[in-house]
Amino acid sequence: MSAPAVLAIIPARFASTRLPGKPLLRETGRFLVQHVVERVRSARRVQRCLVATDDVRIAEAVRSFGGDAVMTRADHPSGTDRLAEVAAGLRDGPGAANADLILNVQGDEPEIEPESLDALVERMLMGGADCPMGTLACPFPADADPADPAAVKVVIDAAGRALYFSRALIPHRRGSVDPRSPALHLHIGVYAYRRAFLLEYSGWPPGMLEGIEQLEQLRVLERGRPIAVAVVPRANPGIDTPADYARFVARCRESAQTGAS
């Protein structure tokens, strides 16, 4: 059997409430989005990586370091819709319109582990055609607060599929909560789609549960479609605030100093 064609798309917007111009931050000597592209390109299972943006400045920055960028409409309500536009309209190059799997990797995840992306692809292949969508999770970090609504939890069934995602603490435990419980998983916002399903999914109106929790993936579960979950060892910090970026820059500098010594 031939290897599947896997296309990774990185949605990147200039506008950000807490950190405007985030993809173009460059205190490390490389654009933030460049760090993400380099990580994705290191995944063994990814044949092609594209940055999907509605901002010419981001597209020009991506092309300046040899990356591939495609312009999309500016009125997309979510990154998934931006992905669907690319999947529907892109016709050239390897792993484009004929991609078997499309990965959605956020443009503010500069430390995403290539091995995690490979694990997600392999989980989708293991699920076969009955697995139209997949995502990542990890054991809940011991130093994190399981009750934090910003940390999305996922409950996984015996077949490795998502039962539910929530900002609330699930599964509920009577008494004290042990964040190291093997039943408690932190959701990681990286997704894989079969191309036909992505185009179908993007056309669905928001669901009731999605509206309540403000979690787009619940639209899929509410319609009775499965989401496969690949459990990886850990999550890597994303960049949402100036403080997040400052910590990332510090880690980069520390790593560079360690490598030089």
C-alpha positions in Angstrom: 0.0 0.0 0.0 1.4 3.5 -0.9 1.9 6.0 1.9 -1.0 8.5 2.3 -0.6 12.0 1.0 -0.6 14.3 4.1 -1.0 18.0 3.8 -0.5 20.2 6.9 -2.2 23.6 6.8 -1.3 26.3 9.3 -4.0 29.0 9.6 -2.4 32.3 10.5 -4.1 35.7 11.1 -2.6 39.0 11.9 -5.4 40.1 14.2 -5.3 38.8 17.8 -7.0 40.4 20.8 -4.2 39.6 23.2 -1.2 39.6 20.9 -1.7 41.4 17.5 0.7 40.5 14.7 1.6 37.3 16.6 2.8 35.3 13.5 5.4 38.0 12.7 7.0 38.2 16.1 10.7 37.8 15.6 12.7 38.2 18.8 14.3 34.8 18.3 15.7 35.8 14.9 12.9 33.8 13.2 9.2 34.6 12.7 6.9 32.8 15.1 5.1 31.2 12.2 8.6 30.1 10.9 9.1 28.1 14.0 5.8 26.3 13.4 6.6 25.6 9.8 10.0 24.1 10.7 8.4 21.9 13.3 5.7 20.6 10.9 8.2 20.0 8.1 10.2 17.8 10.5 7.3 15.3 10.8 8.0 12.2 8.8 4.4 11.7 7.8 3.8 15.2 6.3 4.5 15.6 2.6 3.6 19.3 2.3 3.1 22.3 4.6 1.2 25.4 3.8 0.4 28.6 5.7 -3.1 29.9 5.0 -3.5 33.6 5.7 -5.7 36.6 4.8 -2.8 39.0 5.4 -0.2 39.9 2.8 2.4 40.7 5.4 2.2 37.1 6.8 2.3 35.6 3.3 5.4 37.7 2.4 7.1 36.7 5.6 6.5 33.0 5.0 7.8 33.2 1.4 10.9 35.1 2.6 12.1 32.0 4.5 11.1 29.6 1.8 7.7 28.5 3.1 4.5 28.1 1.1 1.7 30.5 1.7 -1.8 30.7 0.2 -4.1 33.7 0.5 -7.7 33.1 1.8 -10.7 35.2 2.4 -10.8 37.5 5.4 -14.3 36.7 6.6 -13.8 33.1 7.9 -15.3 32.6 11.4 -12.8 29.9 12.3 -9.5 28.3 11.2 -11.4 25.3 10.1 -13.3 27.3 7.5 -10.0 28.7 6.3 -8.7 25.2 5.9 -11.7 24.1 4.0 -11.3 27.0 1.5 -7.7 25.8 0.8 -8.8 22.2 0.6 -11.6 23.0 -1.8 -9.6 25.3 -4.1 -6.0 24.2 -4.1 -5.1 22.1 -7.2 -1.4 22.2 -7.6 1.6 20.4 -6.1 2.0 17.2 -4.2 -0.3 16.6 -1.3 -2.7 19.4 -2.3 -6.3 18.8 -3.5 -5.7 15.0 -3.6 -4.4 14.8 0.0 -5.7 11.8 1.9 -5.3 13.6 5.2 -5.2 17.3 6.1 -3.7 18.4 9.3 -4.7 21.6 11.1 -1.8 22.9 13.1 -2.2 26.3 14.8 0.2 29.1 13.9 0.9 29.8 17.5 2.4 26.4 18.4 6.1 26.9 17.8 7.1 23.9 20.0 4.7 21.3 18.6 6.5 18.0 18.5 6.8 16.4 15.0 6.4 13.0 16.7 2.9 14.1 17.9 1.9 14.9 14.3 3.1 11.6 13.1 1.2 9.9 15.9 -2.0 11.6 14.8 -1.5 10.5 11.2 -0.9 7.0 12.3 -4.0 7.0 14.5 -6.1 8.1 11.5 -4.6 5.3 9.4 -5.3 2.8 12.1 -9.0 3.9 12.2 -9.4 3.6 8.4 -12.2 5.1 6.5 -14.5 5.0 9.5 -12.3 7.6 11.1 -13.1 10.9 9.4 -11.4 13.2 12.0 -8.8 12.9 14.7 -7.1 15.0 17.3 -4.5 14.8 20.1 -4.6 14.5 23.9 -2.1 13.9 26.6 -2.3 12.9 30.3 -3.2 15.9 32.4 0.0 17.7 33.5 0.5 17.4 37.2 1.3 21.1 37.6 -1.9 22.3 35.8 -5.3 23.0 37.3 -7.9 20.5 36.0 -10.7 22.9 36.9 -9.3 25.7 34.7 -11.9 26.3 31.9 -9.1 27.3 29.5 -7.8 23.8 29.7 -10.1 21.7 27.6 -10.7 18.1 28.8 -11.6 15.1 26.7 -13.0 11.8 27.8 -11.9 8.9 25.6 -13.7 5.6 25.1 -12.2 2.1 25.0 -11.8 2.3 21.2 -9.7 5.5 21.4 -12.5 7.9 20.3 -13.7 11.0 22.0 -16.8 10.7 24.1 -17.0 14.4 24.9 -14.9 17.6 25.2 -15.6 20.1 27.9 -14.2 23.2 29.7 -15.6 21.7 32.8 -13.8 19.0 34.8 -14.6 15.7 33.2 -14.9 12.9 34.2 -16.2 14.3 37.5 -14.7 12.7 40.6 -16.4 12.8 43.9 -13.9 14.0 46.5 -10.4 15.2 45.7 -9.2 15.5 42.1 -6.0 13.9 41.1 -4.7 15.5 37.9 -2.5 12.4 37.3 -5.6 10.1 37.1 -5.2 8.0 33.9 -8.8 9.0 33.0 -8.1 12.7 32.9 -6.8 13.9 29.5 -5.9 17.4 28.3 -7.1 18.1 24.8 -4.4 19.4 22.4 -5.9 21.5 19.6 -4.3 19.8 16.6 -6.7 18.1 14.1 -6.6 15.7 11.2 -9.4 15.4 8.6 -10.1 13.3 5.6 -10.5 15.9 2.9 -14.1 15.0 2.0 -15.2 15.2 5.6 -13.5 18.6 6.1 -15.5 20.0 3.2 -18.7 18.5 4.6 -18.0 19.6 8.2 -17.3 23.2 7.2 -20.8 23.5 5.7 -22.6 22.5 8.9 -24.2 25.2 11.1 -22.9 25.5 14.7 -24.4 23.0 17.1 -26.1 23.6 20.4 -23.3 22.0 22.5 -20.7 23.9 20.5 -22.5 27.2 21.4 -22.7 26.3 25.1 -19.0 25.2 25.5 -17.6 27.3 22.7 -15.8 24.3 21.4 -16.1 23.8 17.6 -15.3 20.0 17.7 -18.5 19.3 19.6 -20.3 20.1 16.3 -18.9 16.7 15.1 -19.9 14.7 18.1 -23.4 16.2 18.2 -23.9 14.9 14.7 -22.9 11.4 15.7 -19.6 11.4 13.8 -16.5 9.9 15.6 -13.3 11.8 16.5 -10.2 9.5 16.9 -7.8 10.5 19.6 -4.1 9.9 19.6 -2.7 10.2 23.1 0.9 11.6 23.2 3.1 12.0 26.2 2.7 15.8 26.7 1.4 19.1 25.4 3.7 22.0 24.4 2.9 25.6 25.4 1.2 27.7 22.8 1.6 31.5 22.4 -1.5 33.5 23.5 -0.1 36.4 25.4 3.0 38.6 25.5 4.1 36.7 28.6 3.8 33.4 26.7 6.0 34.7 24.0 8.6 36.1 26.4 8.9 32.6 28.0 9.2 31.1 24.5 12.0 33.5 23.6 13.8 32.7 26.9 13.6 28.9 26.2 15.0 29.5 22.7 17.9 31.5 24.0 18.6 28.9 26.7 18.5 26.1 24.1 20.9 28.1 21.8 23.3 28.6 24.7 23.2 25.0 25.7 23.8 23.9 22.2 26.8 26.3 21.8 28.4 25.1 25.0 
